[in-house]
């Protein structure tokens, strides 16, 4: 499966399909492409991609990378909460 889109949501879905097929390296590539297209304001989508990529790294026994992505996902969620709280 090769990337056929410049749409981050489609790339994430391609990553999901590769993950389901056990193609974790390919899934990582799709999630990475999606992350590179997303802006910091697309926090929920970024969080999904980081979380999914983290699980791929776990499945490949690449734990340091998994922790880095999990941390990035958590930081993205914290930023979303802070944005929400600053509105009130």
Buried (B, 14 or more C-beta within 10 A) or exposed (E): EEBEBEEBBBBBBBBBBBBEEEBBEBBBBBBBBBBEBBEEEBBEBBBBBBBBBBBBBBBBEBEEBBEBBBEBBEBBBEBBEEEEEEEE
